[in-house]
Amino acid sequence: MSFFAKAKDSIILALKGIIIGIGNAIPGVSGGTIAVVTKIYDRLIGAITPNIKKLIKNMPFLIPVGIGMVIGIFLTSVALEQLFKNYNVPTQLTFLGLIVGSLPLVLNECKKEQKKIRPINLIPFAVGVIFMIVLLFAGSGKALFSGGTLSVRDVVLYIVMGFIAAVTMIIPGVSGSMVMKIFGAYDSVISAVANLEIPVLVCFGAGAVIGVFVAAKVIDVLIKKYRQGVYCLIIGLIVGSVPHIFPAEFRFNAQGIIGIILFFVGAAIPLLMERPFKKKESE
């Protein structure tokens, strides 16, 4: 392959990475699904390996995709931080719409191999809902992080959130940002990315690296063996997350009415994004 051909290939991979990064930063949009649509999902999962020799060999692919993802996440985070500060209610309701709209997609993934949900898999669904309800009352609906100097607890939680975000990112139909939103860590991470808060990014990044290289294969195995059970758990977490995300300061004023409209717009986006993918799959 000539230099120009390699450069062209790297630019295309970087652009795909940007699109995936933007998707990863928006709750309810699955970066894994976007990776499937852009036809690099299988290659991406195969390239991420703890085998150093194979990892080095895959660097010409991983580096441009990784750079693109970082750019996409950063640009989206800067925009979202401003939206949270100035238009919190409409922004939160838009994300709630995105998350609710993603439910049919996750349900489709859940029933991909077995058309009917087995009764036994209602247990992980119930566990997910109950866990979120308990979390709501235990945390009084507050975010995990209060800001300021990082405590030992914050460091551990950022590492755990990075781990969870990385793991959920590889599951098509599931949004890593949505999961962080569910657990109350999303706003803090977005702010840290937008303002380049290095200590937070190091902790979160460390968790993400661990998640990618250690848990990615485990999740892959779990989905292959217990696909429906894993997705039922995720659906339970999504359903139980609705009270967490609904803005407490909602009022029937201008922002509230705009927020309701944007909720329905947000709910439609995941379904519209999935249509081209379903069309390609049927062909």
C-alpha positions as CSV (number, residue, x, y, z in Angstrom):
1,M,0.0,0.0,0.0
2,S,1.4,3.4,-1.0
3,F,1.9,6.3,1.4
4,F,-1.1,8.2,0.0
5,A,-3.3,5.1,0.2
6,K,-2.3,4.6,3.9
7,A,-2.9,8.3,4.7
8,K,-6.4,8.1,3.0
9,D,-7.2,4.9,5.0
10,S,-6.0,6.6,8.3
11,I,-8.2,9.7,7.6
12,I,-11.2,7.6,6.9
13,L,-10.6,5.6,10.1
14,A,-10.2,8.9,12.1
15,L,-13.5,10.2,10.7
16,K,-15.2,7.0,11.7
17,G,-13.6,7.4,15.1
18,I,-15.0,10.9,15.4
19,I,-18.5,9.7,14.7
20,I,-18.2,6.9,17.2
21,G,-16.8,9.3,19.8
22,I,-19.7,11.7,19.3
23,G,-22.1,8.7,19.7
24,N,-20.3,7.6,22.9
25,A,-20.7,11.0,24.4
26,I,-24.4,11.2,23.9
27,P,-26.6,9.1,26.4
28,G,-28.9,6.8,24.5
29,V,-26.8,6.6,21.4
30,S,-24.7,3.4,21.2
31,G,-21.1,3.8,20.1
32,G,-21.0,0.0,19.6
33,T,-23.9,0.2,17.1
34,I,-22.3,3.1,15.3
35,A,-19.1,1.0,15.0
36,V,-21.2,-1.8,13.5
37,V,-22.8,0.6,11.0
38,T,-19.4,2.1,10.0
39,K,-18.2,-1.5,9.5
40,I,-15.3,-1.5,11.9
41,Y,-16.9,-3.2,15.0
42,D,-15.5,-6.7,14.4
43,R,-12.0,-5.3,13.5
44,L,-12.1,-3.0,16.6
45,I,-13.0,-5.8,19.0
46,G,-10.4,-8.1,17.4
47,A,-7.7,-5.5,17.6
48,I,-8.1,-4.9,21.3
49,T,-6.0,-7.6,22.9
50,P,-3.7,-8.0,25.9
51,N,-1.2,-9.7,23.5
52,I,1.5,-7.0,23.2
53,K,2.8,-8.3,19.8
54,K,-0.7,-8.3,18.3
55,L,-1.5,-5.0,19.8
56,I,1.6,-3.3,18.3
57,K,0.6,-4.9,14.9
58,N,-2.9,-3.4,15.2
59,M,-1.6,0.1,16.1
60,P,-1.9,1.5,12.5
61,F,-5.7,0.8,12.8
62,L,-6.2,1.6,16.5
63,I,-4.3,5.0,16.6
64,P,-6.4,6.9,14.0
65,V,-9.6,5.4,15.3
66,G,-8.6,6.3,18.9
67,I,-7.6,9.9,17.9
68,G,-10.9,10.3,16.1
69,M,-12.8,9.1,19.2
70,V,-11.0,11.5,21.5
71,I,-11.7,14.4,19.2
72,G,-15.4,13.4,18.9
73,I,-15.8,13.0,22.7
74,F,-14.0,16.3,23.4
75,L,-16.0,18.4,20.9
76,T,-19.3,16.9,22.1
77,S,-18.4,17.4,25.8
78,V,-17.6,21.1,25.3
79,A,-21.0,21.7,23.7
80,L,-22.9,19.6,26.3
81,E,-21.4,21.3,29.3
82,Q,-22.7,24.6,28.1
83,L,-26.2,23.1,27.5
84,F,-26.2,21.6,31.0
85,K,-25.3,25.0,32.5
86,N,-27.7,27.2,30.6
87,Y,-30.6,24.8,29.5
88,N,-30.5,22.0,32.1
89,V,-34.2,21.0,31.9
90,P,-34.5,20.7,28.1
91,T,-31.1,19.0,27.9
92,Q,-32.0,16.4,30.6
93,L,-35.4,15.7,29.0
94,T,-33.7,15.3,25.6
95,F,-31.4,12.7,27.1
96,L,-34.3,11.0,28.9
97,G,-36.0,10.8,25.5
98,L,-32.8,9.3,23.9
99,I,-32.6,6.7,26.7
100,V,-36.4,5.8,26.5
101,G,-36.1,5.7,22.7
102,S,-33.2,3.3,22.9
103,L,-35.3,0.7,24.8
104,P,-36.8,-0.9,21.7
105,L,-33.3,-1.3,20.2
106,V,-32.0,-2.9,23.3
107,L,-35.1,-5.1,23.4
108,N,-34.5,-6.1,19.8
109,E,-30.9,-7.1,20.7
110,C,-32.3,-9.0,23.7
111,K,-34.7,-11.1,21.4
112,K,-32.2,-11.5,18.5
113,E,-31.5,-15.2,19.2
114,Q,-34.6,-16.1,21.1
115,K,-37.8,-14.4,19.9
116,K,-39.5,-14.8,23.3
117,I,-38.0,-13.7,26.6
118,R,-37.5,-16.7,28.9
119,P,-39.2,-16.3,32.3
120,I,-35.9,-17.0,34.1
121,N,-34.5,-13.8,32.5
122,L,-37.1,-11.7,34.2
123,I,-34.9,-12.2,37.3
124,P,-32.0,-10.1,36.0
125,F,-34.5,-7.5,34.7
126,A,-36.0,-7.2,38.2
127,V,-32.6,-7.0,39.7
128,G,-31.7,-4.1,37.5
129,V,-34.9,-2.2,38.3
130,I,-34.6,-2.9,42.1
131,F,-31.0,-1.9,42.1
132,M,-31.7,1.5,40.5
133,I,-34.6,2.1,42.9
134,V,-32.4,1.3,45.9
135,L,-29.7,3.6,44.4
136,L,-32.2,6.4,44.1
137,F,-33.2,6.3,47.7
138,A,-29.7,5.6,49.0
139,G,-28.3,8.6,47.1
140,S,-31.4,10.8,47.4
141,G,-31.2,11.2,43.6
142,K,-27.9,13.2,43.8
143,A,-24.9,12.8,41.5
144,L,-22.0,10.6,42.6
145,F,-19.5,13.5,42.6
146,S,-19.8,16.8,44.4
147,G,-16.8,18.5,42.7
148,G,-13.7,20.0,44.3
149,T,-10.6,18.1,45.4
150,L,-10.7,14.4,44.5
151,S,-11.2,12.2,47.6
152,V,-10.1,8.5,47.7
153,R,-13.8,7.6,47.2
154,D,-13.9,9.9,44.0
155,V,-10.8,8.2,42.6
156,V,-12.2,4.7,43.1
157,L,-15.6,5.7,41.6
158,Y,-14.1,7.4,38.6
159,I,-12.0,4.3,37.9
160,V,-15.1,2.1,38.3
161,M,-17.2,4.4,36.0
162,G,-14.4,4.3,33.4
163,F,-14.4,0.6,33.6
164,I,-18.2,0.3,33.2
165,A,-18.2,2.9,30.3
166,A,-15.5,0.9,28.4
167,V,-17.3,-2.4,28.9
168,T,-20.8,-1.1,27.9
169,M,-19.3,0.7,24.9
170,I,-18.5,-2.6,23.2
171,I,-22.2,-3.9,23.5
172,P,-24.2,-2.9,20.3
173,G,-27.4,-1.3,21.3
174,V,-26.2,-0.1,24.7
175,S,-24.8,3.4,25.3
176,G,-21.9,3.7,27.7
177,S,-22.9,7.4,28.4
178,M,-26.4,6.2,29.1
179,V,-25.0,3.8,31.8
180,M,-22.9,6.6,33.3
181,K,-26.0,8.9,33.3
182,I,-28.0,6.1,35.1
183,F,-25.3,5.9,37.8
184,G,-25.1,9.7,38.2
185,A,-21.5,10.1,36.9
186,Y,-22.2,11.5,33.4
187,D,-22.3,15.2,34.1
188,S,-19.1,15.2,36.2
189,V,-17.2,13.3,33.4
190,I,-18.5,15.5,30.6
191,S,-17.4,18.6,32.6
192,A,-14.0,17.0,33.3
193,V,-13.5,16.3,29.5
194,A,-14.7,19.8,28.5
195,N,-12.4,21.5,31.0
196,L,-9.5,19.1,30.7
197,E,-9.4,18.2,34.4
198,I,-6.4,15.9,34.2
199,P,-6.7,14.1,37.6
200,V,-10.3,13.1,36.8
201,L,-9.4,12.1,33.2
202,V,-6.4,10.0,34.4
203,C,-8.7,8.1,36.9
204,F,-11.5,7.6,34.4
205,G,-9.0,6.7,31.6
206,A,-7.3,4.1,33.9
207,G,-10.7,2.5,34.5
208,A,-11.5,2.6,30.8
209,V,-8.2,0.9,29.8
210,I,-8.8,-1.8,32.4
211,G,-12.3,-2.3,31.1
212,V,-11.2,-2.5,27.5
213,F,-8.4,-5.0,28.0
214,V,-9.7,-7.1,30.9
215,A,-13.5,-7.1,30.8
216,A,-14.2,-6.7,27.1
217,K,-13.6,-10.3,26.4
218,V,-15.5,-11.4,29.5
219,I,-18.5,-9.4,28.4
220,D,-18.2,-10.8,24.9
221,V,-18.3,-14.4,26.4
222,L,-21.2,-13.5,28.7
223,I,-23.2,-12.1,25.8
224,K,-22.5,-15.2,23.7
225,K,-23.5,-17.6,26.5
226,Y,-26.2,-15.5,28.4
227,R,-27.2,-12.9,25.8
228,Q,-30.8,-12.5,26.8
229,G,-30.0,-12.4,30.5
230,V,-27.4,-9.7,30.1
231,Y,-29.7,-7.6,27.9
232,C,-32.6,-8.1,30.4
233,L,-30.4,-6.7,33.2
234,I,-29.5,-3.7,31.0
235,I,-33.2,-3.1,30.3
236,G,-34.0,-3.2,34.0
237,L,-31.3,-0.7,34.6
238,I,-32.7,1.6,31.9
239,V,-36.3,1.4,33.2
240,G,-35.1,2.0,36.8
241,S,-33.0,5.0,35.7
242,V,-36.0,7.2,34.6
243,P,-36.5,8.8,38.0
244,H,-32.8,9.5,38.3
245,I,-32.6,11.5,35.0
246,F,-35.9,13.4,35.2
247,P,-34.9,17.0,36.2
248,A,-36.1,17.8,39.7
249,E,-36.4,21.5,38.8
250,F,-38.9,20.8,36.0
251,R,-41.7,23.3,35.7
252,F,-44.4,24.0,33.1
253,N,-42.6,27.1,31.9
254,A,-40.9,27.9,28.6
255,Q,-37.9,25.6,29.2
256,G,-40.2,22.9,30.5
257,I,-42.5,22.9,27.4
258,I,-39.4,23.0,25.1
259,G,-38.0,20.1,27.2
260,I,-41.2,18.0,26.6
261,I,-41.0,18.6,22.8
262,L,-37.3,17.7,22.9
263,F,-38.1,14.5,24.9
264,F,-40.1,13.2,22.0
265,V,-37.5,14.3,19.5
266,G,-34.8,12.5,21.5
267,A,-37.0,9.4,21.7
268,A,-37.2,9.3,17.9
269,I,-33.5,9.7,17.2
270,P,-32.3,6.2,18.2
271,L,-35.1,4.7,16.2
272,L,-34.3,6.8,13.1
273,M,-30.5,6.1,13.4
274,E,-31.3,2.3,13.5
275,R,-33.3,2.3,10.3
276,P,-30.3,2.4,7.8
277,F,-28.6,-0.3,9.9
278,K,-31.8,-2.6,9.7
279,K,-32.0,-1.9,6.0
280,K,-28.4,-3.0,5.4
281,E,-29.0,-6.1,7.7
282,S,-32.1,-7.2,5.7
283,E,-30.1,-6.8,2.4
